[in-house]
Amino acid sequence: MSDERRSSLHAALEDFVAAAGSPDAATLERMISHHPQHAAELTDFAVEWALQEGLPASADAGPADDERLIAAALERLRARLGPAGGRPPADPFARRSATELRALAHRLDLDLSLLAKLRHRRIVADSVPRGLIRALAAALEVPLAAIEAHLAAPPAIASDARFKAAQKPRAERQETFAEAVRRSRLDPGTRERWLASC
Amino acid sequence: MDAFEVARIRARAWHEEAAAGDDPGAWELVERVARARGYELVPLAAGDALLDSAEAMLDRQLEAIFYRAAESTAERAALIAHELGHLALHEHQPAICRDDDVDASTPDEPSPAGASRVEAYGVRERQELQANVFARELLLPRPLARALFLDRGLTASAIAGRRQLPLDVVRQQLCDALLIPAGDDGGDGETAGGGGDLDPSQEAAARHRGGALLLEAGPGTGKTRALVGRVVHLVESGADPASILALTFSNKAAAEITERVAEVLPAAAPLIWTGTFHAFGLELLRQHHQRLELEADVPVVDRSDAIELLEELLPTLGLIHHQNLYEPAIELREILAAISRAKDELVGEEAYAALARAMLDAAGDDAERVAAERALEVAAVYRVYQHALRAKRAVDFGDLIMLPVQLLESEPGVRRAVRLRHRHVLVDEYQDVNRASARLLQAVAGDGSRLWVVGDARQSIYRFRGASAANLARFGDDFPGATARALARNYRSTAAIVAACSRFARTMRVSRRCLDLDLEAARGDVGPPPDLRVAADPEGEAAAIAARVRQLEAAGVPLYRQAVLCRSNATLNALAEACEARGIPVLHLGSLFERDEVRDMLSLLTLFADAWGSGLVRVAALPAYAVPLADVRAVLAKARQGESTVLELLARPQEIEGVSPAGAAGLARLGRDLRGLDRAATPWQILATYLFEGSSYLAGILRSDAVADRMRAVALYQFLSFARSVRPVGSGFPATRLLDRVRRLVLLGEERDLRQIPAPARHLEALPLMTIHASKGLEFDAVHLPSLMSRGLPSTFQRPRDPPPAGMITRPVDGEEGDPLRADHDEEEECLFFVALSRARTHLHLYRPERVGKTRRKPSIFLPRLGDELLVVERPPALPRSAPPPPPPAVRVAPAGPIELSGWELEQYDRCPRRFLYGRVLELAGTRRDSAYYRTQRALYAVLDQLASLPAGRAIEGAWLRRRLAEAWPEHGPVDHAFEAEYRRLAEDVLDNLAATHAGLKAADSRPLRLDLDAGRVLLDPGLIAAGAGGDVVLRVLKTGRKGSYKADDLSLGLVQEAADARWGAGGYRLEVVHLLDRGLTPVAMSGRMRAGRLDKSRRHLRAIARGRFPAQPDPFRCPRCPYFFVCPALPAGDL
């Protein structure tokens, strides 16, 4: 999801909250018509909001405490979508072809599994060598911060597919860069070099 | 062509391209396929973060498949093949597959019986199934599998070994390749509702705006087409596809809608929630499981599970009217049907109990009091049942609708959330909604402003599920402001057939609640008018059908484009036999568990289920083993000694005394065919090993092109799918559990879904025969509709034994007075006739016999309602039967003195000579489950057996009986059972009833009664010979059941009377039958003529036994209860 897309989601959710005293189908439809690319997230938000409204009020909050409800719904939505504020960074790998990405992996001494893990954020950001981050930024022609922000975001959910309830998406496990290198199919020399740089 | 067939075709193409003439192993093959598409295969160790808990991931951007490096090459190849399936088939979907997604050995479709009917059938689940089918076909295309097995004689293991494939994948593929005909299923046979664009009425419906719409879609008018058009219109108008909910009543309809939408909107289709009401209910339960105190993966119990759950709790309930010592499942079937109906009406256990109590309060006579007491007993079971379900955190089918309704109606937040997610709701076949699903719809669709439903009240044929066209009539009340429209063009039938349907429709009661049926026949006036063919009797009717079928075939209408549609299964079975006897191949499975090849498999399973292995009688008779009858008896006798099971004895038959060399060789062959299997094996393992490894069983079936053999293969396919799908619940060996389940399914009549013919087999060159219910949604060039006579169609109304309590069903019947159940029945019969008529495209032939047996039957009351235009053909052309089949060979039993039988045994012979042969002559153990009920019954009989030896003058006292029970109990009773005390109390109650009904009597003459008839002697045990206070002789015959409508005309009673006359003289004694469950006393007063008839019959039976005549006497009620149900009527050759 691009920066632009994330921030537009944030705007969409703000629009929604501003437009509706409580979630209703007409407002939701209107919001979706304004932000069709966020149909799924807007629906999830509306659903969470309605569910929060239906919960019994806690002792220290009145039943009509809209802000509390919206905050709770947003919280649940964020837990699914990504970092606080709903503004995860751009995917620097997007729109690159397989050939380009494979060439990139080759150039940077990575194998496909390492590249995939970086792309899908399955590696703890702090464990990625600075040199690799710089090399990725250069090769992908994006600012260093874009790579850093991408890696720092929580791991993507398993799929963009709309899972059924029995298979709710959940945050995936991460490993350190060193673990990923050890699990990779790199030749022993390359592997040692990477491990030395960790 | 359905998506599965597309998957197969594409997989075969990829296989051929990659195999390129050589014969690569599975791994080499998938590597070649991936390489050809530029994909890299990347193995990852278990637990790698990229996959985490998934098995494999298809990364389209990197053009790589990441996969868990499984232990064996075979498993790895299967995993990759599955991902390649996604690559080939699902370009719009990312693919990350978990363990339960990837199993290339799963069948295409879940077995149509049991809980799997509601299991997820969403787009994602279907895509995983398609990827599995693709994987199987890529690794081992069906033609190759067939060639390897049949032409090269390789077993499944050999194929798996050579091609490095998982064994289960090979077995499942052999199942597909060998047992079901290859090729396209050709769709479901329904007219697409016009080609090209929507017609004006479809278009108007698809584009409807402003409030709820009820679209009345007469037969052949393109209902699905209009519904798909509506979905397309919504999406093209900007609706979020994920906001569309399309609800159906069958997985088949859901799959069809999904696939037809996907043809037009491939990207949107997977986002649309399409499924059955029950699947949607399950989805809601899973989403909100915590609020309902359920697990996320809530188990769904079916009727058979429910019986198992309740069977052993029954004695704790103190039931009187529903107590059945012999077959408790029968009572439970009725009770569960009543509970299910209650759930259809959203009546919970407390509300049911309240209604039943109100009935009792209002009862004015005995009949009403009994009805109320029965309802109270149902309420008691309902309460216990719900408690048991809650304890297991499980739900049943009824709960899948009732619980979501309760949740949505009681929790506004959840209701709003569900409405926000599903903002456009469409319903197919709306006439099939019951009250519960209508309320669910109200909860989800709110005011209905975005609700669109399509249905045809005239095709409402599922009343037994609580569906009622009244719900359709109520649509306007449920959703005020709703609009009704109708589709206008019939694309299926000729003008003459459309006119006949319309004439009948005008007379249907249900028509008062819907728009007029005013259809234009798009095909025009291109066919002959319908006719009625009148035959003398049912045999003549069958001959007339057969003749007309052949005439039409000669005129260019192939057999598979014709159909015979019957109201009842009994008529269906008779006509199937009659057609086959006239050389017409039929497409009809009948009752799956009564088919020869399926019984062969069931018998095979009994060798694993019980130590006595009674199924050997059938299996040993198979031509491959040809073990003589005497040898089989020797093996079974040896097994009864208890040292070795029959299965163990098969490994060393030569050690069994008295077995002939030929028999030992046959038994050893059978042992070899089952090598490697033990009693812990699952039914699927047993059957797949037997069919695809050792035995030559399939060879004969598969090398034949005869339709009957193809149907045998299809039946085996259905049974194997069923065996695979049965979940491992309950106690005992896996085979035992399966056999128990089969028995329950048959008893409950729930095996009907397994009679469905798989789609690819529908195009065999054979005449389809089916019930009208099963024909719904299909169409045929020619329809033959028999039995249009009184008590045929319409059928006779039968009130359920446990009807809904008064006040439970509150539906308007147009203000009519009268019995709503009968009104529902009458309406449904009209709808069935309408459905049957409207299946015909070009030829519609109605038939009726003038008499059945000696009784004249009036023409069906429906016939005049077709109008004067109906042509009547008296004595139509008839096709005679070929020669009748030869009678079964006799079994000569070497006489050991004159025949001597008990009266009870003679009655067994009278009911079914074959059962007598199995039980009395061969002493087969039977395969009935040794339930706590049966054990209690045995303990009771052990006491009753001692009555005859009571010393003369001894009173029949309760204390004495209880002491005898205490002695018998440890050996016979259900000792250590959780409810042993309750069973014991039940037995004591029965004995108390015995004492009470014999108060004042004393044991008298204990000499047994006997009667010598010409061919043998009958020993008559009246149960008790007693003396009354005045010294009068009283003969009592004891039965453990309930009196009910018992008539005291048993065969043996005539003999007892004859023998008693000889001893005490006519009038010198009293003969009475006592039913111990309700103390019912029935004096026996048989007329001289009746008694003579009984004597005559007994003589005939004794002579037949002497001549070795033991024919089977099939009976739809008794057979499923017979201990030899699985083996009958097979018998090894030879004498005893």
Boltz contact constraints between the chains, C-beta under 6 A:
constraints:
  - contact:
      token1: [A, 23]
      token2: [B, 420]
      max_distance: 6.0
  - contact:
      token1: [A, 25]
      token2: [B, 423]
      max_distance: 6.0
  - contact:
      token1: [A, 28]
      token2: [B, 420]
      max_distance: 6.0
  - contact:
      token1: [A, 32]
      token2: [B, 240]
      max_distance: 6.0
  - contact:
      token1: [A, 39]
      token2: [B, 240]
      max_distance: 6.0
  - contact:
      token1: [A, 46]
      token2: [B, 420]
      max_distance: 6.0
  - contact:
      token1: [A, 47]
      token2: [B, 417]
      max_distance: 6.0
  - contact:
      token1: [A, 47]
      token2: [B, 420]
      max_distance: 6.0
  - contact:
      token1: [A, 47]
      token2: [B, 421]
      max_distance: 6.0
  - contact:
      token1: [A, 50]
      token2: [B, 413]
      max_distance: 6.0
  - contact:
      token1: [A, 50]
      token2: [B, 416]
      max_distance: 6.0
  - contact:
      token1: [A, 50]
      token2: [B, 417]
      max_distance: 6.0
  - contact:
      token1: [A, 50]
      token2: [B, 420]
      max_distance: 6.0
  - contact:
      token1: [A, 51]
      token2: [B, 413]
      max_distance: 6.0
  - contact:
      token1: [A, 51]
      token2: [B, 417]
      max_distance: 6.0
  - contact:
      token1: [A, 53]
      token2: [B, 413]
      max_distance: 6.0
  - contact:
      token1: [A, 54]
      token2: [B, 411]
      max_distance: 6.0
  - contact:
      token1: [A, 54]
      token2: [B, 412]
      max_distance: 6.0
  - contact:
      token1: [A, 54]
      token2: [B, 413]
      max_distance: 6.0
  - contact:
      token1: [A, 54]
      token2: [B, 414]
      max_distance: 6.0
  - contact:
      token1: [A, 98]
      token2: [B, 62]
      max_distance: 6.0
  - contact:
      token1: [A, 98]
      token2: [B, 63]
      max_distance: 6.0
  - contact:
      token1: [A, 101]
      token2: [B, 62]
      max_distance: 6.0
  - contact:
      token1: [A, 112]
      token2: [B, 42]
      max_distance: 6.0
  - contact:
      token1: [A, 112]
      token2: [B, 62]
      max_distance: 6.0
  - contact:
      token1: [A, 112]
      token2: [B, 64]
      max_distance: 6.0
  - contact:
      token1: [A, 113]
      token2: [B, 42]
      max_distance: 6.0
  - contact:
      token1: [A, 116]
      token2: [B, 50]
      max_distance: 6.0
  - contact:
      token1: [A, 116]
      token2: [B, 62]
      max_distance: 6.0
  - contact:
      token1: [A, 117]
      token2: [B, 50]
      max_distance: 6.0
  - contact:
      token1: [A, 122]
      token2: [B, 49]
      max_distance: 6.0
  - contact:
      token1: [A, 122]
      token2: [B, 50]
      max_distance: 6.0
  - contact:
      token1: [A, 158]
      token2: [B, 96]
      max_distance: 6.0
  - contact:
      token1: [A, 159]
      token2: [B, 94]
      max_distance: 6.0
  - contact:
      token1: [A, 159]
      token2: [B, 96]
      max_distance: 6.0
  - contact:
      token1: [A, 160]
      token2: [B, 94]
      max_distance: 6.0
  - contact:
      token1: [A, 161]
      token2: [B, 94]
      max_distance: 6.0
  - contact:
      token1: [A, 164]
      token2: [B, 122]
      max_distance: 6.0
  - contact:
      token1: [A, 165]
      token2: [B, 286]
      max_distance: 6.0
  - contact:
      token1: [A, 165]
      token2: [B, 287]
      max_distance: 6.0
  - contact:
      token1: [A, 166]
      token2: [B, 286]
      max_distance: 6.0
  - contact:
      token1: [A, 172]
      token2: [B, 52]
      max_distance: 6.0
  - contact:
      token1: [A, 173]
      token2: [B, 49]
      max_distance: 6.0
  - contact:
      token1: [A, 173]
      token2: [B, 52]
      max_distance: 6.0
  - contact:
      token1: [A, 174]
      token2: [B, 49]
      max_distance: 6.0
  - contact:
      token1: [A, 175]
      token2: [B, 49]
      max_distance: 6.0
  - contact:
      token1: [A, 183]
      token2: [B, 45]
      max_distance: 6.0
  - contact:
      token1: [A, 183]
      token2: [B, 48]
      max_distance: 6.0
